């Protein structure tokens, strides 16, 4: 049941993608990127601005995933979530990030397992992981990442998190038919 004053569109949960799932989808099912455009247009796929930077650094500007993200950014203004805006959502995301970054940046513990933290990656303090979680928390989205550090922080933050493989299956349902994965 849809709450009063909300439309069905308001109740849809966006997927907040890290850079690695975009590379994985491109590597395994390159034709899927084209089909995901519908979900981007519907506001169901979003990335923090740092993911675009990370993709350019890791995969390269000529990489298909980087080019796809740049194309989606040019076509859909809400696809890339910026932290630099003066609007209320950008302010909330900055606040959430300022809380999350020091908590999970260095190292942290989940149960008896210690995780290296976001800052241990090659990107260091510019890593996108904390921003992915902050955006998902503020937008009430689902993180898409296979990184253990991100999954551990999502668990502690009570943010839904799925791997790229599960994302492919859920995207298939949202697009409305089989994606011919095999």
Order of alpha helices (4+ residues) and beta strands (2+ residues): beta-alpha-alpha-beta-alpha-alpha-beta-alpha-beta-beta-alpha-beta-alpha-beta-alpha
